[in-house]
Amino acid sequence: MITRRLRLLTWAGILLMLLHGMEEWLSGFFSVDPSFELIAKLVRTKQEALFVAFQVTWWLLLLIFGMLTFSAKARLRALALFGAVMVFEWMHVGSSILSWRYFPGAVTGLAFVPVGVAFWIEYIRAWRCAALCPVCSNPVGAGHPEIEFPAQRVRVCSERCGARLSADSQAAS
């Protein structure tokens, strides 16, 4: 089950990713990162590099689109890829610390730390709910009504799932 908070954190991460991409482009990240040099050796022209980059991106999107058509657990797995990318972006901060100077992408990379931590905390909560709830593992459109769970202000798919979230929140208190 993807909670409201997980959705908000995902959208915050997407906005941050857009800002981060602009920072990397404007600061010349492609000219200092060794992975771009390695990839450049595999292609002969800029057009070929652009084509390969587009194809790989498109294939990953197709895989994610396919996962979205299955269960809530599959949608959470697709979100895990996004969460992993947010953690990976912390490397800009590490590179800045190691070199004691600005590394392209470090400013917005720093913002990925709190957003990424909050994302993974909420992701684990949602995963626990999906692991318990048989409704969450059914295909999309299975016809289960959503009910409001007021203590957490999240939408849950069943009373059983809501009870599990309630027990988790009381244990944490």
N, C-alpha and C positions, 0 to 999 in steps of 0.2 A: 504494500500500500504506500503510495506516495503522499505524504502529509502536506498540509498547507505550508508549513515552515520549510520543508524540503524543497517545495516548489519555489518559494521566495528566495531561498539560498541558491538554488540553481539559476534563477534569473539574475541574482546579484553576481554570481560567477560568470554568467554569459556577458553581462555588461562590463565586468572587470576584464574579461578576456578580450573584448573589443578594444577597450582602452589600452590594454597591454600590447596588443598587436600593433596599434598605432605608435605606441612608445618604441617598440622594437624597430619598426620601420623607420621612424624619424631619427632614431639614434644609431642606426646602422648595425643592428644586431647581426644581420646576415654576413657582414664582413669580418666579424670577430669570432663567430661560433665555428669551431672546427667541423661540426657535422655537415654544414653546408658545403664545405670544401670536399669532404668525402663523397657526398651525393653528386657534386658537380663533376667528379671524375667518372661517374657512371653514365653520363649523358654527353652528347657531342655539341648540342646547340641549346640556346635558351628556349626555343620553341619545344624541343623534346623534353626539357626539364619541366616546362609549364604543363605539357600534356601528361607526363608521368605524375606530377603532383596533383593535377586535377583528377586523374583516374584513381589514384590511391585514396584521395579524399572521398570521391564518389562511392567507391566500394565500401569504405567504412560507413558512410551514411546509409547505404543500402542495407548493410548488416544491422545497423541500429534500427532502421525503419522496420525491418523484419522482426526484430526482437520486441518492438512496441506492439505488435499484433498478438502477442501471447499473453501470459499471465502477469500479474503485478510483480512477481518475483523476477520475471524476465525484464520488465521495465526498470526495476531496481538495478539489475545487472548492467543495463545500458547506462544508467546514471553513474555506476561505479567507474566506468571509463572516464567520464567527465571529472569525477572526483579525483581520480588518479592524475589527470592532467593538471588539475589545480595544485596538487602536491608537487608535481614535477616542476612547476613554475617557480617554486621556492629556490631552485638552483641559481636563479639570478641574484638573489640576496646572498647566497653562499659565495658566489663568485666575487661579488663586491666586497664581502668581508675578507676573503682570502687575498685579494689584490689591494685592499685598502683604497680603492677608488671606485668611481661609478662604473658599473657594468650595464650595458644596454638592457633595459627591461626591469631594472632593480626597483624603481619607484613603485610601479604597479605590482611587481612581484612581491613586494613587502605586504601589500594589501591582500594577497592570496593566503597569507598565513591565518589571520583570524577567520576569514570567510571559509577557507578550507577546513579548519578545525571544527567550526560550527556545522559545516556541511556533513562531515564524517560522523559527528555525534548524532545528528538527526538521522543520517542514513542508517546507522546501526539500530536506532530505535525503530525505524520503519522496517528494517530487515527482520528484527525480532517479531514484529507484528505479523509480517508476511509469512514467517516461518511457522507461526502458531496457527494462523487463520486459514482454514481450508478454502474459504471464499477467495482469499487473495491469490491462491494458486490456481484458481479456475480461469478459463479463458475470458477475455474481455466480452462484455455483453451477456454474462451468464444470468442476468436478471435479478441480482441481489440488491435489495434496497440499501442505500447508505443511511446511517443514522448519525445524529449529532452526539458527540461525547463531550459534554460541557466542561468536565474537569480539565481536559487538555486542550479544548477548542480545536480538535482535529476531527476529520471525518473518518469514521471507521466503517468497515463493511459488515460487522456483526457484533452482537452483544459479547460474544466470547473474545473477540479481538479487543473490544473496548475494556473488558474486564482485565485482560492481560496488561494493557497500557496503564490502567489504573493501579494494578498491583506493582508494576515497575516504578511508577512515579511515587507511590507510597513507600516502597523499599528504599528509594533514593533519598527520601526526606529524613 
